[in-house]
Amino acid sequence: MQPEATFNPILATEVIQSANQFLHAKQYSDETIYQYNRMWKHLVQYADRKQILFFTPELCMDFLIEEKHVKSIRHMNKYERYKYRSIKILIDIAQKKQPSVKYTQVPNSIPPQFMDIFNGYQDYMEQRSHKTRTIITKMSRIKVLFNYLDSRNTNTITHLDFQAIQGFILFLQGVYSPVAKSNILFTLRDFLRYAEHFGMVPSGVSEYVNKIYVGDDSRLPSYYTSEETTEILRGVDCGTAVGKRDYAILLIAISLGMRAGDICHLHISDIDWEGNEISFIQQKTGNYQTLPMTDSIRYALADYLKNGRPDTASSKLFIKIMAPYEGFSTSSALYRILNKYMDKVGIHTEGKRHGMHAMRHSLSSKLLEKNTPLPVVSGILGHSSTKVTSRYLWMNTEQLRKVSLEVPYGKQ
């Protein structure tokens, strides 16, 4: 696992500075830059403990093995690939190489023999009014199938059978994490149903995926306790303008489980002060949803609007704290806000997801612990029914009002 390389002595902090310049020049997202710098900070701390002054590939690999428990770069799960990718960028920078845009198993190209089918599947989803985000995700996943077939010298999907599908699944097991495998197979089944509908593959082929599909139990959502989420909120300084904004954002995410994208797109007009409710159109589903506004959220929003929100013509509820005073363009800013306070209060995130979506999982766990009926939880979080049908359930706002996390506003 030790790469061979020689270069002039250089400090790790200098390499990291150059790496950050590269990431910004390539317009990496704020979320990705934050993640990488988080890992690089751990590397510097490891080097200090080992009393190693200069950056070397050997230092990096020892760090991955001893500190991050990455034993082999040939067989890595999702989290190990992230760790390796962040360190590999530093090694490339130090060796004066152009870092790869992605160190990933997902192919970027489509074999030409499958291009028409690929484009047809995309057109099909667009005609069915699938969300752009959903289409992009599914197209990325189905590339894996086409590249697998190409590697087996297969030029058509016409003769796909049980043996071919089983071979593809075995291939996924050796390359992808359980969650990634589950996602790819979910899209595979959808694609095969599309192909069946238009006579591209034999009828019933999609059912082969049902018989050997690993199921959603392979997904292990990250969960943070009520004590941990309360500690995150207590880490916010509500005496500052940015603190007032961040506290309101985090309180809504933790107490109501709203998606980051929905929080970013909230408008002042979405707040019903008389009815103590927040109503909005979900970005992911396009469905209308109403959530209760607890007293803590009400006080936090009132304080932010009166004493923390910049004077701006924007109708967005949450505004950037520095000019230009406008709403957040992407949800990555909310990821950065959450992780700033998780780091501040020392929340353990190793091996766990630590984005805003983890707050949704934490809320759902809290609701279930209080014996809230599963269909009610699905409705509160804006999910489809528990059987993953197209019918969305009405949510019980009073049920959420009873169990929603109450934290005295501004209590540090």
N, C-alpha and C positions, 0 to 999 in steps of 0.2 A: 504493500500500500504506500510505500515511500517513493515519491517522484524524484527523479534525478534532475538537479538544476543547480547552476552556479550563477551568482550575480553579486554585485558589489553590496557591502553591508548597508542595510537601511533599517530604520526604526519602524516598528509596526504602526505607530501613529502616523508616520509619513505615508505608508502604503494605504492606510485607511483614508487619509485626506485625498490622495489621488483617486481612490476607488469612489469616493463620494462625488468627486468632480465628474467622473465617468458616468455615474448613475444619473446625475442631474442633466448632463449633456444628452444622454439617451432618453430623457424624460420618463424615467421610472416613476411609478406612483409614490406618493408620500408614505403609503402603507409599506411598500416593499423596501424603501430606503430605511424606514424605521426598523423593520425586521432585521435587515442586514446589520445595521449599526448596533442593534441589541446583541447580536451574535459576536460582532467584532469587539465590543466592550468586554465580553466574557473572555475572548482570546487575549486581550491585553492584560486582564487580571490574572489569567493563567500564566502568562509569560512573567509577570511580576513575581508571582509565587515561586516560579521555577528559577527566578533570577536570570532570565534570558534577556539579553539586551537587544539583539538584532532579530529581524524577521527572517524566517527560513521556511521552506516547505515542510521540513521535518518538524518544526515547531507546530505548524498547522495540523499535520497528521497526528502528532502525539496528542494535541488538544482534542481532536475529533475522537480519538480512541479512548483516552483517559477521562476526559471531561464530559464528552457528549455521547460516549458509548457507541460510536459508529465503527463497527468491526470490519466491514467489507464494503467497498464502493461498487461491487458487482451486484449485490443483493441488498438494496436499501428500500425501506418503506418511505412513505410520504414525508414524514418528519425528518428522517435521516437525509433524504435528498435535499431538503431545504437547508439543513446544516452544512452539508457538503457544498452545495451551490454557493452559499454565501462566502465560504472560505476559499473556494476555487477562484472566485473573482479576485480575491487578494493575491493569490499565487500568480494568476495571469498578469495582474498589474505589476507585481514585483519583478516578473520576468520580462516586462515590457512587451507583453503580448496583448492583442485585442481580446478582451473577455468575450466569451460567447454570450449572446443575448439571453439564451436559455440553456441551462443544463437540465434537460428533461427527457423523458421517454416518449413524450407525445410528438408524433411526426408533424412536420410543417407543410409537407407537400402531398398532393393527391396523384397517385399513379394515373397516367393519361387514359388508360382503358376504363377507368371508373369515373372520369370527370363528368360525363353526361348524367350518370346515375346520381352522383353527388349533387350536381346542380338541380336535378329534378326533385330530389328530396327537400332541398332548401326552398324551391318554389312552392312545393306542396305545403310546407309549414307556413310560409308567408300567406298563401291563399286561405289557410285555416286561421289566420289572424293570431298566430303564435307571437308571443313577445319577442322582440329583437334579441334580448339577452338569452332567452331560451333557445332560439335558433342558433346563435353563435356557439353556445355550449354544446348542443347536440351535434353540430357540424364538426366541432373539434373532436368529439368522441368517436364519431363514425369514421373519421380518418384512420383510426387505429385498425378497424376491420379491413379497410381497403388496402392498407399497407401490409397487413398480415397476409391477405390473399395474394398480393403481389409477390411477397417473399416466398410463397408456395407455388409460384409460376401459374397462378390462376388468373384468367383474364375475363371471367364473367361470374355473375352470381346465380346464373340460371340453374346450376346443378348443386346448389347448397343443400346439404342433407345433415342428418343428426351427427354423423362422424365429423364433418367439417366444423359444425358449431361446437362440438365437444373439444375438438382440437384447438379452436380459438380460445375457449375458456381455459384450457390447460395452459395456453400461452400467457394469458392474462395473469394467472396465478403465479407465474415465475417472474413477472416483471412489475406488476402493479400492487399497490396496497389493497386491502379488502374493500375500503370505501371507494377507491378509484375503480376497482373491478366492478363493484356493484353499480356504480354510475354508468360505466360503459355498457354493461349488460342491459340496464334499463333502457338506454338509447337504442341498443341493438334490437331489442324486442319491438320498439316503436318503429324502427326502420324496416324490419322484416314484415310488419303488418302493412306498412305502406307498400312494400314491394309485392306482397301477396295481392293487395287490392288491385294493382295494375298488372298482375300476371307476370311479374319478373322472376318470381321464385315459385316453387311448388306450394300449393295450399297446405297450411298447417305447420310450415317451418317455424313460425314464430313461437309455436307451442313447445318446441324443443328448449327454448330459453326458459320457459316456465318450469320445466322439469328439472333443470340443473342450475337454476338461478339461486344465488346465495341468499337473497332476501335482505331486507332492511335491518336485520339484527346484526349485520356486520358493521353498521354505523354506530359508533360510540360517541354520542354527543357529550361535549364538555359541560361540566356542571360546577357551579360555585355556590357555596352555602350562603344562607342568609347573613351569617356573621361576616363572611368575606365581602359580600356586596354592600353591606352596611359600612364596613371599614373603608371601602372604596369611596363611598359618599362622604364619609367623615374626613377623608384626605383632601377634600376640595376646600379651598379658602374662599368662602362666600363674601369676604370683605372686598374682593376685587371684581372689576367688570367681567374679566374673563372667567373668574371663578363662578360668578352668578350664572353665566351662560352654560358653562360646563356642568354645573350642578343640576340645572334644569334638564339638560340633555340626558345625563346619566340617570337621573331619577325617573324620567319617562321610560328609558330603555329597561331599567331594572324593575320598575313597578308595573309597567304595562306590557313589556315585551315587544314593543314596536320595532320593526325592522329599521336598520340604519338609513336606508334609502327613503323610507317614509318620514323619518324624523327630519332628514335634510330638506324634504319637500313640504314640510308643514308651513302653512301661511297663518298670519295673525287671525285671519277670518275663520280659520278652522277651530278656534277656541270659542266655545259657548260658555260664557261666564255665568249666565243665569241658570243654564241647565247643568253646569258642572260636567261638561262632556267635551271630548276632542273628536271631531269627525273629519274624515279624510278619505281619499281614493288610494287604495294600496297600489304602489308602483309595480309590484310583482304580478298581482292578479287582476288589477283593474276594478276590483270590487270595492264598494263603499263600506266603510267600517266606522263604528262609533265606540269610543272607549271612555270609561269614567275618569273624571279629573278629581283625584283625591285632594284632600286639604293640603298635603305636603306639596303636591305638584302645583296646585293653585297658588300657594304662597311663593313658591320658587319662580313660577312664570311671572307673577306680578312684580316681584322684586327685580327680576331680570329686565322686564319691559320698562320699568320705571327708572332703574338705577344702573343698568348694565348694557342695554342694547344701544348701539350707535345710532345717531340720527341719520336716517337714510330713506330714500324713496322706495326701497325694495319692500315688497309685501311679505317676503319670507320671514318666518318667525325667528330663526336662528341665523345670525349674521357674523361674518368674519370680524375679528376684533380690530383688524388694521385695514386701512384703505387698500383697494377699493371696497367700500362697505356693501357687501352683497352676500347672498346665501352661499352655502357650500355647493360646489359643482359636483363633487363625488362624496361617497360615504367613507372614503379612506381617511378623511379628516377626523371623523368620529372614532375610527379605530385608534388613531393617534391620541385622541383625547382620553379614551378609556385606558390605554396602556400607560399613559403618563402617570395616572393616579394609581394604577395597579403596581407600577414600579415604586412609586413614592411610599406606599404603605406596605410593600413587601408581600404582595399576593403571589403564591407559588403557581407558575404557569407552565413549568417544564412538562413537555409531553401532552399538553392540553391546548385546545384552541382558546385564544384569548381576545377574540374580536367581539363586536357588539352582538353577533348572533349567539354567542355563548350566554349572553344575558337572557335571551329568549328561552334557551334550553333550561337555564336556571329557574326562570319563572315557571315553566311548565312542570318541572320537578316539584317546585314548591306547591303548586296547585294540586298536583296528584297526591302529595303527602297529606294534604288537607282533605283528601277523599273527594275532590271535585270530579264530577263525571267526565269521562274522556271526551265525549262529544262537546261538552262545554269548553274544555281546554282547547280543543281544535278550533272552535269558533272564536274564542278569545284571542288566539294567536293568528287568526286569519287564515288558518289552514283549510284544506278540503276536509271532507268527512274522514273518519278513521279508516274507511275502506278505500280511500284514495279515489273517490268518484268525482265527477264534475260538479256534483251538488254541494254547495257551501252551506254550512249550518249557521243559523242565527246565533249570535253570541249573547251570553247572559251578563250584561254589564253589572247587575246587582251582585252576582256571584263574585266577579272580579273586585268590586268595590269592597267586599267583605274580607278578601284575602290579600288584596294588594298591599305591598310592603309600605308601611308608614314609618317615615324617619322624620323626627322633628326638624323643621327647616332651620338650617344654619347652625345646628348643634354640632360642635366639633369634638 
